[in-house]
Amino acid sequence: MGLNRIWIIVIFALAVGGCSRFKLLYSFSGEAIESEVGYFLDLNEDEQTALEAKVVDLLDWHRFQMLPRYADFLRRTAEEVDAWPLEEATVRQAVGDLRQLLRATMEGASPFIADVLVHHTNPKKLDHLRSRMAERNAERRRALEEPLDVRIESKMESAISRFERFFGELTPQQTASVRRYFEEREKTSAAWLNFREERGRVLLAFLNNRPGRDEIAQFMPVLMLRSAQVIDPTYKQFSDDWWARVTDWMVEISVSLTPVQRRTFSEVLRNYETDMIELSS
């Protein structure tokens, strides 16, 4: 559900490459959020103006509160890479630390999301939201109808591009690792979409009860971070298994880095760190 992706868009810069590109894309993140939210919400002129102001507040919070924490994480990661060999336990700890940062971002962004959603709980607004969610879900369903090999190749291409922005050119063995990961992951795509759609239905039902701003702010982290409490309880095991596979994959890729890739990785991380510190000051 697009509204729930606000926090992902805010931290999207961790998935892009090149320090100058980081600053450029971060500067346009407000427009990305407004565009995504505007797709789902029925906004009049005054509400659009209020959204723009709220996005500015959200990004100010993220810039001053979260970027220093991400910068510290990147500095520590670069130091571990420089102190090679990179131990499996170190990679697992780094993934765990990143998950904590993602949780903190979601929790911190929730009040800003609530400030917007509290004005979209009447029947007309919810009907618009429900219709937009159905459109987006239909797009995802159509994507799942593509041949499996096409989906795998598309995900591989995107993942390899992101990896190579951090490491430089991947080795054949690393490329094979990427393929194995997506061959396995695509088996669960339909299940993930089912959970996503269920989470959207829960959000709509929640908003239909006309909750207040504080109620929404408290509910959003539960919906996004502890979904099993409000949707299918099997989601927790499913999510835990997904994170376990991702972590194993990160270990496999990280410990396979060549000396050249390690130097590139460390340099990119430190450039990100510098950019984040400058943006947050």
Secondary structure, DSSP 8 states (H G I E B T S, - for coil): -GGGGHHHHHTGGGGS-SHHHHHHHHHTHHHHHHHHHHHHS---HHHHHHHHHHHHHHHHHIIIIIHHHHHHHHHHHHHHHHT-S--HHHHHHHHHHHHHHHHHHHHHHHHHHHHHHTT--SHHHHHHHHHHHHHHHHHHHHHHTS-HHHHHHHHHHHHHHHHHHHHSS--HHHHHHHHHHHHHHGGGHHHHHHHHHHHHHHHHHHHHT---HHHHHHHHHHHHHSGGGTS-TTHHHHHHHHHHHHHHHHHHHHTT--HHHHHHHHHHHHHHHHHHHHHH-
